[in-house]
Amino acid sequence: MKILVTGGAGFIGSAVVRQAIAGGHAVVNVDALTYAACLDNVASVADHRLYRFEHADIRDAEALARIFTKHQPDAVMHLAAESHVDRSIDAPEAFVDTNITGTFHLLQAARRYWQDAGSPAAFRFLHVSTDEVYGSLGAQGRFTESSPYAPTSPYSASKAASDHLVRAWHETYGLPVVITNCSNNYGPFQFPEKLIPVIILNALAGQAIPIYGAGRQVRDWLHVEDHSDALLRVLARGQIGRTYNIGDENETTNIDVAHKICAILDEKRPARRPHRDLIEFVDDRPGHDLRYAIDPSRIRQELGWRASRTLAQGLEQTVDWYLKNEAWWRALQGRDGVGQRLGVRTGNWRKTAI
Ligand SMILES: NC(=O)c1ccc[n+]([C@@H]2O[C@H](COP(=O)([O-])OP(=O)(O)OC[C@H]3O[C@@H](n4cnc5c(N)ncnc54)[C@H](O)[C@@H]3O)[C@@H](O)[C@H]2O)c1
């Protein structure tokens, strides 16, 4: 199959690109190369006969039309997005532009291409979204595919809007879409502004490890390669018009994640004091959702998917990867906003008394 992957130079998109090529698929990677992109993420496949790269923005309708005509893909996997909640608080426009308007242009380009080809039933448009569209849970319950949408941040609201557009293009025009909503990802090649790389890299540097609020927010962590495996399975076997929640029942508080990573580093890179002594509680993110948890019954029962590693194994592999790939993350640490507190009005990390 030839798959047009958007956002394939990002964290999850690059895992999809690498895994799709390893599975024998041809890939056209369409990416605008924003601050979050890194072509090194796909360096291992860059010279592969099955790989092509198109430097293009999904908001550019003409470029998309040209790319569809040129490459004639059998499927689209749409991952391009602005993805960092803190940045969405400071600068929401880019999230509306890319996540909503960009998805609209991609849907239009895919629809025209598909209709011009005689509306083949085998074509797929897989839209990759987040569990954050469902908003925040209390102490009980989990998100199912019929949970109501209740996004709370500019990021999650823009992703929710894009999900609605994709569903509408299916209902209205018959475009064969599938939607996935996944929990928080971690793993190799994650941009150094996200929680787990921040914990690892600040601990390695002997710097304060900032934890928002009291660190009691619960996230349902999934390794990025288990996510990309699930996405390829949904692409191959998911039912048209259907949503699949992706998660692996790994609910963990942010402070527990920090403690686990510090314990791994204490073993692998012992310092004079335990790394957890570096943890500092800082002002919470405005509107910080308390808890996300995925009910993965549908993807397990219908598609037989399960994650292949535990959170403990995945975290250890991830720490090992960051230890071995210093040149990769050092090159990204100079990018705009990395290492700064974003998404609050103060502009600086601040300790809070709790
Ligand atoms: N990271 C997570 O934990 C998580 C969880 C569930 C779902 N998702 C979703 O998965 C997708 C990928 O997330 P990620 O963490 O890999 O993001 P990322 O920020 O690491 O990568 C996004 C990629 O999209 C590209 N991009 C951004 N705007 C573009 C545009 N206008 N045109 C073309 N390319 C553009 C960037 O250059 C980058 O390569 C997103 O849609 C996100 O909402 C992420």
Ligand as a Chemical Component Dictionary entry (heavy atoms), coordinates in Angstrom:
data_LIG
# 
_chem_comp.id                   LIG 
_chem_comp.type                 NON-POLYMER 
_chem_comp.pdbx_formal_charge   0 
_chem_comp.three_letter_code    LIG 
# 
loop_
_chem_comp_atom.comp_id 
_chem_comp_atom.atom_id 
_chem_comp_atom.alt_atom_id 
_chem_comp_atom.type_symbol 
_chem_comp_atom.charge 
_chem_comp_atom.model_Cartn_x 
_chem_comp_atom.model_Cartn_y 
_chem_comp_atom.model_Cartn_z 
_chem_comp_atom.pdbx_ordinal 
LIG N1  N1  N 0  1.968  13.251 21.492 1  
LIG C1  C1  C 0  0.920  12.625 22.039 2  
LIG O1  O1  O 0  0.987  12.184 23.186 3  
LIG C2  C2  C 0  -0.339 12.416 21.221 4  
LIG C3  C3  C 0  -1.341 11.592 21.723 5  
LIG C4  C4  C 0  -2.483 11.359 20.952 6  
LIG C5  C5  C 0  -2.606 11.945 19.712 7  
LIG N2  N2  N 1  -1.618 12.764 19.233 8  
LIG C6  C6  C 0  -1.775 13.337 17.895 9  
LIG O2  O2  O 0  -0.808 12.710 17.074 10 
LIG C7  C7  C 0  -0.355 13.618 16.067 11 
LIG C8  C8  C 0  1.148  13.724 16.104 12 
LIG O3  O3  O 0  1.546  14.178 17.388 13 
LIG P1  P1  P 0  3.094  14.381 17.729 14 
LIG O4  O4  O 0  3.224  14.353 19.198 15 
LIG O5  O5  O -1 3.891  13.467 16.901 16 
LIG O6  O6  O 0  3.297  15.877 17.219 17 
LIG P2  P2  P 0  4.648  16.638 16.877 18 
LIG O7  O7  O 0  4.411  18.050 17.313 19 
LIG O8  O8  O 0  5.839  15.909 17.390 20 
LIG O9  O9  O 0  4.740  16.586 15.269 21 
LIG C9  C9  C 0  3.863  17.274 14.441 22 
LIG C10 C10 C 0  4.430  17.271 13.025 23 
LIG O10 O10 O 0  3.463  17.923 12.186 24 
LIG C11 C11 C 0  4.148  18.852 11.356 25 
LIG N3  N3  N 0  3.252  19.959 11.053 26 
LIG C12 C12 C 0  2.757  20.884 11.921 27 
LIG N4  N4  N 0  1.999  21.767 11.272 28 
LIG C13 C13 C 0  1.995  21.394 9.962  29 
LIG C14 C14 C 0  1.376  21.910 8.790  30 
LIG N5  N5  N 0  0.612  23.003 8.850  31 
LIG N6  N6  N 0  1.567  21.258 7.623  32 
LIG C15 C15 C 0  2.333  20.133 7.560  33 
LIG N7  N7  N 0  2.965  19.629 8.625  34 
LIG C16 C16 C 0  2.790  20.241 9.821  35 
LIG C17 C17 C 0  5.346  19.305 12.175 36 
LIG O11 O11 O 0  6.360  19.850 11.351 37 
LIG C18 C18 C 0  5.741  18.024 12.883 38 
LIG O12 O12 O 0  6.645  17.278 12.102 39 
LIG C19 C19 C 0  -1.069 14.943 16.338 40 
LIG O13 O13 O 0  -2.174 15.034 15.480 41 
LIG C20 C20 C 0  -1.508 14.838 17.780 42 
LIG O14 O14 O 0  -2.679 15.586 18.018 43 
LIG C21 C21 C 0  -0.488 13.012 19.964 44 
# 
loop_
_chem_comp_bond.comp_id 
_chem_comp_bond.atom_id_1 
_chem_comp_bond.atom_id_2 
_chem_comp_bond.value_order 
_chem_comp_bond.pdbx_ordinal 
LIG N1  C1  SING 1  
LIG C1  O1  DOUB 2  
LIG C1  C2  SING 3  
LIG C2  C3  SING 4  
LIG C2  C21 DOUB 5  
LIG C3  C4  DOUB 6  
LIG C4  C5  SING 7  
LIG C5  N2  DOUB 8  
LIG N2  C6  SING 9  
LIG N2  C21 SING 10 
LIG C6  O2  SING 11 
LIG C6  C20 SING 12 
LIG O2  C7  SING 13 
LIG C7  C8  SING 14 
LIG C7  C19 SING 15 
LIG C8  O3  SING 16 
LIG O3  P1  SING 17 
LIG P1  O4  DOUB 18 
LIG P1  O5  SING 19 
LIG P1  O6  SING 20 
LIG O6  P2  SING 21 
LIG P2  O7  DOUB 22 
LIG P2  O8  SING 23 
LIG P2  O9  SING 24 
LIG O9  C9  SING 25 
LIG C9  C10 SING 26 
LIG C10 O10 SING 27 
LIG C10 C18 SING 28 
LIG O10 C11 SING 29 
LIG C11 N3  SING 30 
LIG C11 C17 SING 31 
LIG N3  C12 SING 32 
LIG N3  C16 SING 33 
LIG C12 N4  DOUB 34 
LIG N4  C13 SING 35 
LIG C13 C14 SING 36 
LIG C13 C16 DOUB 37 
LIG C14 N5  SING 38 
LIG C14 N6  DOUB 39 
LIG N6  C15 SING 40 
LIG C15 N7  DOUB 41 
LIG N7  C16 SING 42 
LIG C17 O11 SING 43 
LIG C17 C18 SING 44 
LIG C18 O12 SING 45 
LIG C19 O13 SING 46 
LIG C19 C20 SING 47 
LIG C20 O14 SING 48 
# 
